[in-house]
Amino acid sequence: MRPSLLDPLFAPITSLEGVGPKVAALIEKVVPADLGERRARVGDLLFTLPHQVIDRRNRPGIAGAAQGAIVTLELRIDRHQPPPRGNRSVPYRVFAHDDTGEIALTFFHAHAAYLEKQMPVGEHVVVSGRMEWFNGRPSMVHPDHIAPLSGADSLPLVEPVYPLTAGLSGKVLRRVIGQAVERIPSLPDWLDAAVARKQGFPSFPDALRKLHDPQAPLDVSPEASAWRRLAYDEFLAGQLSLALVRANVKRLSGRPLTGDGKIEDAIRKALPYSLTGSQEFALAEINADLAEPERMLRLLQGDVGSGKTVVALLAMARAVEAGGQAALMAPTEILARQHLATIAPLAERAGLKAAILTGREKGRDRSSTLAGLADGSIDIVVGTHALFQEQVVFRDLVLAVVDEQHRFGVHQRLAITAKGDAPDMLVMTATPIPRTLVLTAFGDMDVSRLTEKPAGRQPIKTVTLPLERMDQLVGRISEAIADGQKVYWICPLVEDSDEIKVTSAEERFATLKHEFGDVVGLVHGRMKGAEKDEAMRAFKEGETRILVATTVIEVGVDVPDATIIVIEHAERFGLAQLHQLRGRVGRGAKASSCVLLYKDPLGETAKRRLSVMRETEDGFVISEEDLKLRGEGELLGTRQSGTPGFQVARIEFHADLLEVARDDARLILSRDPDLKSERGQALRLLLYLFGRDEAVRLLRAG
Ligand SMILES: Nc1ncnc2c1ncn2[C@@H]1O[C@H](COP(=O)(O)OP(=O)(O)OP(=O)(O)O)[C@@H](O)[C@H]1O
């Protein structure tokens, strides 16, 4: 049970004044938490940190104020010019001046009486807002603040700027966050006093207060001690949670899994290729782990297209040889089906029975799969989250393979292992995560890496092209499909939305169909499962040759004869995503290409991202670049791009704290494995604060 001390932070944001369902929905777009099914809480709001400040101490004068800049002016009011009676489309204007020039303050749908009271003619006022120059004439539309010069202390001199989204103003967000700050409870400190002193950290509540009430621009820098404190807390919570999971997994001893190699041999014989050296090496590492009485906790890391699936299959074969069952969990249904399609025929040749279980298996199919798992007649099951369901019982699950893209939390990984008697666990990831992130996301897992790609792969040619010149692609695509090749066409969003005008997949589907006829297919996230399967099948089997898709195909889809991928609005994607997408081609013997269509003008970061894509295909290089570029705080969609999986910590600024936090976590648990001491109790609060409830559940009562 979560201590009631934390209640104020876990209250829904709708408990704040002025936050109805509509505002709440907007706020949920900007909070840094991955909310999933839950609603935003006051704590999420507090973790929404300003990325900038408006500094009103700097007062350039009208003539010195740049177009578009937020400025503060000291003005004398000259005259009011209300709109002509009955004409609501003409704004109310107030003219004013300072020593350097004249300005018009402009108000639409204004209350004349109110403005007259706020800005009497002849009065000195301070005004703050966005400067606009129209035909050389300065103006300001709806200033953010207007205050009498004498009482200027009513005007905040330094004001935080938060990430916003259309419909949510800075003013509203500041007011709401202001209320959240009032609710910060006083908490016992969970940090070791010596660590805190050495790092110059304020307390947790003070850190939050400081960041939301900056006194100078540097106060909201990720390098400020307040921000570093929160980042450290987040790292510590993560490291504690991973260490607890590890302790828990290792607490239960596994059992040695060995076999006679017969099933493995049969599968190898059925493969149309031989394994790469890298695959052999990884498999040997895995088999060695399986043979140990200790439980395996291993990460199989391999760049896109490096051939992880077959390694997993052979590991599962070993599990079956040893007399048990194996499960492979995929993050999406499309992937689960694809894995089954790869695995089932090979498994069959080796005399094994493979089955699938997702949310879509219903009725008789589902019950017979459940029965097969329970009586052991099914050797290998591939599935999605559905594998966690209570009704799923295995006769003897000895190996759980989790194929993931940061999509399963630690808790879910554990949930699948709870289905067996301390089964071994293999996690597969295609993201070539930098070392630092491996530590944050997976803790102390053992790592196998696939460092080489299967033989015969050709480099992918990557080009960039402005969207307006899209027509140039038609000829190239026609040639490719006439030659029997296939094309992916990626669109970023399913529907046009007002704020982000992106050609929708449906619209693109229609235009391409017009151009190329019936060979065009469509798959997107809003389609029903069966429709998605059908679209994928048709593309795989060649009935369609161009597949218009949203990013549902980002992870793991394998159609080796696809040779061109076109990515529309490539500037909107992150590097890791682009790399994943590009990895859908270049999987066969034919030369492949990737076309990144972009919208001019490109921002600096987007430009850099696209050139990284042109320069390299190496996932590790790309992931390192990705981290560097994230540092520049460009907005991706509406959410601020931070470090994946983190709310406040930013690995590019805070990496130095990560190892300290890991050592701290180890020390803490070696002294107080169940967090029972006074400090241990405080650390439990920390775990809750950063959403690590599952780690608290692993602790024995205390
Ligand atoms: N040793 C090999 N030689 C030739 N082809 C191979 C080899 N190993 C795997 N493949 C093929 O390479 C393709 C990619 O394999 P797989 O789908 O397992 O990649 P992956 O590592 O899961 O990549 P991604 O994460 O991009 O899905 C598949 O078509 C597979 O059949």
Ligand as a Chemical Component Dictionary entry (heavy atoms), coordinates in Angstrom:
data_LIG
# 
_chem_comp.id                   LIG 
_chem_comp.type                 NON-POLYMER 
_chem_comp.pdbx_formal_charge   0 
_chem_comp.three_letter_code    LIG 
# 
loop_
_chem_comp_atom.comp_id 
_chem_comp_atom.atom_id 
_chem_comp_atom.alt_atom_id 
_chem_comp_atom.type_symbol 
_chem_comp_atom.charge 
_chem_comp_atom.model_Cartn_x 
_chem_comp_atom.model_Cartn_y 
_chem_comp_atom.model_Cartn_z 
_chem_comp_atom.pdbx_ordinal 
LIG N1  N1  N 0 22.451 -16.430 -40.871 1  
LIG C1  C1  C 0 21.571 -15.922 -41.715 2  
LIG N2  N2  N 0 21.806 -15.920 -43.030 3  
LIG C2  C2  C 0 20.897 -15.403 -43.893 4  
LIG N3  N3  N 0 19.731 -14.873 -43.534 5  
LIG C3  C3  C 0 19.428 -14.848 -42.240 6  
LIG C4  C4  C 0 20.329 -15.367 -41.246 7  
LIG N4  N4  N 0 19.774 -15.203 -40.043 8  
LIG C5  C5  C 0 18.576 -14.601 -40.244 9  
LIG N5  N5  N 0 18.362 -14.399 -41.563 10 
LIG C6  C6  C 0 17.221 -13.748 -42.191 11 
LIG O1  O1  O 0 17.363 -12.350 -41.942 12 
LIG C7  C7  C 0 16.097 -11.734 -41.787 13 
LIG C8  C8  C 0 16.090 -10.944 -40.493 14 
LIG O2  O2  O 0 16.043 -11.809 -39.384 15 
LIG P1  P1  P 0 15.194 -11.423 -38.111 16 
LIG O3  O3  O 0 13.817 -11.062 -38.515 17 
LIG O4  O4  O 0 15.424 -12.455 -37.098 18 
LIG O5  O5  O 0 15.964 -10.119 -37.736 19 
LIG P2  P2  P 0 15.913 -9.334  -36.405 20 
LIG O6  O6  O 0 17.232 -9.388  -35.783 21 
LIG O7  O7  O 0 14.741 -9.783  -35.633 22 
LIG O8  O8  O 0 15.722 -7.878  -36.977 23 
LIG P3  P3  P 0 14.615 -6.777  -36.647 24 
LIG O9  O9  O 0 14.882 -6.383  -35.266 25 
LIG O10 O10 O 0 14.885 -5.760  -37.647 26 
LIG O11 O11 O 0 13.325 -7.470  -36.853 27 
LIG C9  C9  C 0 15.087 -12.828 -41.841 28 
LIG O12 O12 O 0 14.517 -12.831 -43.129 29 
LIG C10 C10 C 0 15.889 -14.093 -41.596 30 
LIG O13 O13 O 0 15.317 -15.201 -42.245 31 
# 
loop_
_chem_comp_bond.comp_id 
_chem_comp_bond.atom_id_1 
_chem_comp_bond.atom_id_2 
_chem_comp_bond.value_order 
_chem_comp_bond.pdbx_ordinal 
LIG N1  C1  SING 1  
LIG C1  N2  SING 2  
LIG C1  C4  DOUB 3  
LIG N2  C2  DOUB 4  
LIG C2  N3  SING 5  
LIG N3  C3  DOUB 6  
LIG C3  C4  SING 7  
LIG C3  N5  SING 8  
LIG C4  N4  SING 9  
LIG N4  C5  DOUB 10 
LIG C5  N5  SING 11 
LIG N5  C6  SING 12 
LIG C6  O1  SING 13 
LIG C6  C10 SING 14 
LIG O1  C7  SING 15 
LIG C7  C8  SING 16 
LIG C7  C9  SING 17 
LIG C8  O2  SING 18 
LIG O2  P1  SING 19 
LIG P1  O3  DOUB 20 
LIG P1  O4  SING 21 
LIG P1  O5  SING 22 
LIG O5  P2  SING 23 
LIG P2  O6  DOUB 24 
LIG P2  O7  SING 25 
LIG P2  O8  SING 26 
LIG O8  P3  SING 27 
LIG P3  O9  DOUB 28 
LIG P3  O10 SING 29 
LIG P3  O11 SING 30 
LIG C9  O12 SING 31 
LIG C9  C10 SING 32 
LIG C10 O13 SING 33 
# 
